[in-house]
């Protein structure tokens, strides 16, 4: 393993501050015809945010997975493990070198300086739902980014992306911002996408959720038309 890990991981690890956790009820998750749903406390079956915002591209990704089964599994596993690594780091765990592979640590270290811009954690991997917009899901992180309360999502990618290519990411984060306000009464004015790429580069996308409310609504309506 790279000798730099010992210095970077042990000497400059940030200690994150965690605010009082918001009490959010866990939701039952069900699969129906290959789509993920959550059962709200009111008993409503709500489609997952990721299912809805990815609905229009589902055929493209299904075909890609069919043609690239091994790469599909690698990408899926990498994304899941990377999220776990970031979550552990933000939770101030200090055994990352022992628990994660060098390739994951490489991705993490390239993004670490931007992750360190996060603080005052409000929630991680918690369920959110909204009867108003009719969606539910689990948000990566609600915390301050550069001092502003934000919905923060962590992504891995094979290559750099343009804003137009990740409209669904912005819609997803916007949905979580709306659901957080509905659940807690606390508005969120910033959404942040932190992305690390296989070539070692990183991208930080910071936007206002208000810029994507319209496109999110259209996506939800299109999904509902096919699921009457």
C-alpha positions as CSV (number, residue, x, y, z in Angstrom):
1,X,0.0,0.0,0.0
2,X,1.1,3.5,-0.7
3,X,3.2,4.9,2.2
4,X,1.4,8.2,1.9
5,X,-1.8,6.6,3.3
6,X,-0.2,6.4,6.8
7,X,0.4,10.1,6.8
8,X,-2.8,11.2,5.1
9,X,-5.2,8.9,6.9
10,X,-3.6,9.1,10.4
11,X,-2.2,12.6,10.6
12,X,-4.7,14.8,8.8
13,X,-8.1,13.1,9.3
14,X,-10.7,15.6,10.1
15,X,-12.9,15.1,13.2
16,X,-16.4,15.9,12.1
17,X,-19.0,17.5,14.4
18,X,-22.4,15.7,14.5
19,X,-25.5,17.6,15.5
20,X,-28.4,16.1,17.4
21,X,-29.9,13.4,15.2
22,X,-33.3,14.0,13.7
23,X,-35.7,11.2,14.6
24,X,-36.9,9.7,11.3
25,X,-38.9,6.5,11.2
26,X,-37.5,3.6,9.3
27,X,-39.6,2.6,6.3
28,X,-40.4,-0.9,5.0
29,X,-38.9,-1.4,1.5
30,X,-40.6,-3.6,-1.1
31,X,-39.8,-4.6,-4.7
32,X,-42.7,-4.6,-7.3
33,X,-42.0,-5.6,-10.9
34,X,-38.3,-4.7,-10.5
35,X,-39.1,-1.3,-9.0
36,X,-38.3,-0.2,-5.5
37,X,-41.0,1.2,-3.2
38,X,-41.2,2.3,0.4
39,X,-44.2,2.1,2.7
40,X,-44.8,5.4,4.4
41,X,-46.0,5.7,8.1
42,X,-49.4,6.5,6.6
43,X,-49.4,3.2,4.7
44,X,-48.8,4.7,1.3
45,X,-46.6,2.9,-1.2
46,X,-44.2,5.4,-2.5
47,X,-41.7,4.8,-5.3
48,X,-38.1,5.4,-4.5
49,X,-36.4,8.6,-5.7
50,X,-33.7,6.7,-7.6
51,X,-36.4,4.6,-9.4
52,X,-38.3,7.6,-10.6
53,X,-35.4,9.9,-11.6
54,X,-33.7,7.0,-13.4
55,X,-36.9,5.8,-15.1
56,X,-36.4,7.5,-18.5
57,X,-32.9,6.0,-18.8
58,X,-33.8,2.6,-17.5
59,X,-33.7,0.8,-20.9
60,X,-30.3,2.3,-21.7
61,X,-28.8,1.1,-18.4
62,X,-30.5,-2.3,-18.6
63,X,-29.0,-2.9,-22.0
64,X,-25.6,-1.7,-20.9
65,X,-25.7,-4.1,-17.9
66,X,-26.8,-7.0,-20.2
67,X,-23.8,-6.4,-22.5
68,X,-21.3,-5.7,-19.6
69,X,-22.3,-7.9,-16.7
70,X,-18.8,-8.0,-15.1
71,X,-18.2,-4.3,-15.4
72,X,-21.8,-3.7,-14.1
73,X,-21.1,-5.7,-11.0
74,X,-17.7,-4.0,-10.5
75,X,-19.2,-0.5,-10.8
76,X,-22.1,-1.3,-8.5
77,X,-19.9,-2.9,-5.8
78,X,-17.4,0.0,-6.0
79,X,-20.2,2.6,-5.6
80,X,-21.6,0.8,-2.6
81,X,-18.2,0.3,-0.9
82,X,-17.2,3.9,-1.6
83,X,-20.3,5.2,0.1
84,X,-19.5,3.0,3.1
85,X,-16.0,4.4,3.2
86,X,-17.1,8.0,3.1
87,X,-19.8,7.3,5.8
88,X,-17.2,5.7,8.0
89,X,-14.8,8.6,7.6
90,X,-17.5,11.2,8.4
91,X,-18.4,9.1,11.4
92,X,-14.8,9.6,12.6
93,X,-13.7,6.0,12.3
94,X,-9.9,5.6,12.2
95,X,-9.4,2.1,10.7
96,X,-10.1,2.9,7.1
97,X,-6.7,1.5,5.9
98,X,-7.5,-1.9,7.3
99,X,-11.1,-2.1,6.1
100,X,-10.9,-0.9,2.5
101,X,-8.9,-1.8,-0.6
102,X,-6.2,0.5,-2.0
103,X,-8.2,1.3,-5.2
104,X,-11.1,2.6,-3.0
105,X,-8.7,4.5,-0.8
106,X,-7.2,6.1,-4.0
107,X,-10.7,7.3,-5.0
108,X,-11.4,8.5,-1.5
109,X,-8.1,10.4,-1.1
110,X,-8.6,12.2,-4.4
111,X,-11.9,13.6,-3.0
112,X,-10.9,13.9,0.6
113,X,-10.1,17.7,0.6
114,X,-13.7,18.3,-0.7
115,X,-15.2,15.9,1.8
116,X,-13.4,17.9,4.5
117,X,-15.5,20.9,3.5
118,X,-18.4,19.1,5.2
119,X,-19.2,19.6,8.9
120,X,-22.0,19.8,11.4
121,X,-23.6,16.6,10.2
122,X,-27.4,16.4,10.6
123,X,-28.1,13.0,9.1
124,X,-26.5,10.2,7.1
125,X,-28.2,7.4,5.3
126,X,-31.6,8.2,6.8
127,X,-35.1,7.5,5.3
128,X,-37.0,10.5,3.9
129,X,-40.4,10.5,2.4
130,X,-43.1,12.9,1.2
131,X,-46.8,12.4,0.7
132,X,-46.8,15.7,-1.2
133,X,-44.5,14.8,-4.0
134,X,-45.1,11.1,-3.6
135,X,-41.5,9.8,-3.2
136,X,-39.3,8.2,-0.6
137,X,-35.6,7.1,-0.3
138,X,-32.5,7.3,1.8
139,X,-30.3,10.4,1.6
140,X,-26.5,10.2,1.6
141,X,-25.9,13.1,3.9
142,X,-27.5,16.3,5.3
143,X,-24.8,18.6,6.6
144,X,-23.1,21.9,6.2
145,X,-20.9,22.3,3.1
146,X,-18.7,25.4,3.3
147,X,-21.0,26.5,6.1
148,X,-24.3,26.1,4.2
149,X,-26.9,23.4,5.1
150,X,-26.9,21.1,2.1
151,X,-28.1,17.8,0.6
152,X,-24.8,16.1,-0.2
153,X,-24.5,13.1,-2.5
154,X,-21.3,11.1,-3.2
155,X,-20.7,9.6,-6.6
156,X,-18.1,7.5,-8.4
157,X,-17.6,7.7,-12.1
158,X,-15.5,6.2,-14.8
159,X,-15.0,9.6,-16.4
160,X,-15.8,13.3,-15.8
161,X,-19.4,14.4,-16.4
162,X,-21.1,17.5,-17.6
163,X,-24.0,19.1,-15.8
164,X,-26.4,18.0,-18.6
165,X,-25.4,14.4,-18.1
166,X,-26.3,14.3,-14.4
167,X,-29.7,16.0,-14.4
168,X,-31.0,13.0,-12.6
169,X,-28.5,13.5,-9.8
170,X,-29.7,17.1,-9.3
171,X,-33.3,15.9,-9.4
172,X,-32.6,13.3,-6.8
173,X,-30.9,15.8,-4.4
174,X,-33.7,18.2,-5.0
175,X,-36.3,15.6,-4.0
176,X,-34.3,15.0,-0.7
177,X,-34.2,18.7,0.0
178,X,-38.0,19.0,-0.4
179,X,-38.6,15.9,1.7
180,X,-36.2,17.1,4.4
181,X,-38.2,20.4,4.7
182,X,-41.5,18.5,4.8
183,X,-40.2,16.2,7.5
184,X,-38.4,18.7,9.7
185,X,-39.6,22.2,8.6
186,X,-36.0,23.2,7.9
187,X,-35.4,24.5,4.3
188,X,-32.3,23.5,2.4
189,X,-31.0,26.0,-0.3
190,X,-28.0,24.0,-1.6
191,X,-27.5,20.7,-3.2
192,X,-23.9,19.3,-3.6
193,X,-22.7,16.4,-5.8
194,X,-19.2,15.2,-4.9
195,X,-17.8,13.0,-7.7
196,X,-14.6,11.0,-7.9
197,X,-13.4,9.6,-11.2
198,X,-11.3,6.6,-12.1
199,X,-8.6,8.9,-13.6
200,X,-8.0,10.5,-10.2
201,X,-9.9,13.7,-11.0
202,X,-12.8,15.0,-9.0
203,X,-15.8,17.2,-9.6
204,X,-17.9,19.4,-7.2
205,X,-21.3,20.4,-8.4
206,X,-23.1,22.9,-6.2
207,X,-26.6,24.1,-7.2
208,X,-29.9,25.5,-5.9
209,X,-32.7,22.9,-5.6
210,X,-35.1,25.5,-6.9
211,X,-33.4,25.2,-10.3
212,X,-34.6,21.6,-10.6
213,X,-38.0,21.6,-9.0
214,X,-39.7,22.0,-12.4
215,X,-37.8,19.2,-14.1
216,X,-38.3,16.9,-11.1
217,X,-42.0,17.5,-11.3
218,X,-42.0,16.7,-15.0
219,X,-40.1,13.5,-14.3
220,X,-42.5,12.4,-11.6
221,X,-45.5,13.1,-13.8
222,X,-44.0,11.0,-16.7
223,X,-43.4,8.2,-14.3
224,X,-46.9,8.3,-13.0
225,X,-48.4,8.2,-16.5
226,X,-46.8,4.8,-17.0
227,X,-47.9,3.6,-13.5
228,X,-51.6,4.5,-13.4
